[in-house]
Amino acid sequence: MKRAAKTCAICESGVRVVDFKDERTLQRFLTERGKILPARLSGTCARHQRQLSTAIKRARELALLPYIKGHVG
């Protein structure tokens, strides 16, 4: 069985560059544990997947996003 091809949500919204300060958008591409979703699950194109990973890593560095969710201690 063949699945329908997923379309890139970032391309559809018309965004050219993913901004690391946009926490709400970046949160959509993280798992409940805080890991970055792979492109095959999120449906992003290769260009935006690279931009997403860089933006998420920058947001983590500036403490806008957590490295690990639910981790205490």
C-alpha positions, 0 to 999 in steps of 0.5 A: 500500500502506498501512502499519500505524500505529505506536504511541507507545512512550512512551504504551505504557510509561505515562510521562507526562513524558520525563525528560532524565536517562534517557539509555537512553530518550533514546538510543533516539530518536537516530540513530547520528550523534546526530540526533533521529529524526523522529516519522514514523520513531520512531512517537511522538505529537506530545506526546511528540516535543516532550517528547523533543526538549526532553529531548534538548537539555537532556541535551546541554547538561549533557553527558549526551548528545553533540551529534555521535557519533564526532566527534574534534577 
